[in-house]
C-alpha cells in the first residue's frame, strides 16, 4: 500500500501501536487488516469506492477537526456519531517499513460512502458501493477479499484447502484414489502464487473431467478395473454444499501410476495453462497471478556442474 504523503496529520490520529498484517489491491481498491483485526480501506481505495478523486478526501482529512467544521465534514461526522463511534478520528496512521500509512476504518468508510451515495446527487457509483458493503458487511467483505482468517491469520484458501482434504480423507473406499487428494501438489503452488482456490476456483473439477475423458478414450477400465463413485461433501460454508453429497468418481489404485504420468505430462503442461488463463478472463484471478502460477510449474533448469 502506497504511503499517503500528501496528508496532514493530527496528534489524535498518529497511533503507531497498530501494524498492517495483510493488505491487497482489489479492482483498484486498496484494503487490508490491522493487527487488532480492524479492516480498512486506503485513502485512494475509499475514494475509488466513493466515485471521487482522492484529492477530495485529502482535502477533507487535512481540514478534519477545524472549528467550526465545514458542511461536508459536519455531515460525515454526524453519520460517524450515529454509528456510535468517535468522530474526531478519520484514519489510523500506522508505520510500515518506516513509512506512515493511513488506514480508514469501517465506520468512517461507511459514513463517507453514505454521504456520497445519498447526500451528493447523481453518484451511482457510491450508491452501488454502499449497498454492496451494507449487504455483505464491511468486515466480511474486506476479510474475504484479502484472504484473512481472523483465527489463524492465514489465507482463507489454505483453510478451505485443509477443510476439503479433511472431508475427502476417509470418504474414498479402500483400494481407490480420489482426484482431489492426488492433485494437492498442484493446488499448493497455486495458492502460494496467490490463486484463491476455493468456492469459485475448483481445479479438481477440471482435472476430473479431463481425466475421465482420457479414461474412456483409452479404455483404461480394461487394464485397471472399473472406477466407482463415492460421496464427497464440500465444507458447509461453500455454496456447493447446498447440493451435498457430491458423487465424483474414484479410481482403482492400480491406475495410480498411469494417472500421475498423465497428470504431470498432459494436464500440468497442456491443460493447466488454459485453465488458469480462462479463470483470468472470467475475472476470478488477476492475469499477473495466473501468469505467476503457470510459471511455478515450469521445469527448473539443471545448473551445470
ABEGO torsion letter per residue (X at the ends): XBBBAABBBBAAABBAABBBABBBBBGGBBBEBBAAGBBBBBAAAAAAAAGBBAAAAAAAAAABGBOBBBAAAAAAAAAAAAAGBBAABABBBBBBGGBBBBBBBAAAAAAAAAAAAAABBGBAAAAAAAAAAAAAEAAAAAAAAAGBBAAAGBBAAAAAAAAAAAAAAAABBBGBBBAAAAAAAAAAAAAAAGBBBBAABBAAAAAAAAAAAAAAAAGAAAAAEBBBBBBBBBBAABAAAAAOBBBBBBBBAAAAAAAAAAAAAAAAAAAAAAAAAAAAAAGABBAAAAAAAAAAABBBBBBBX
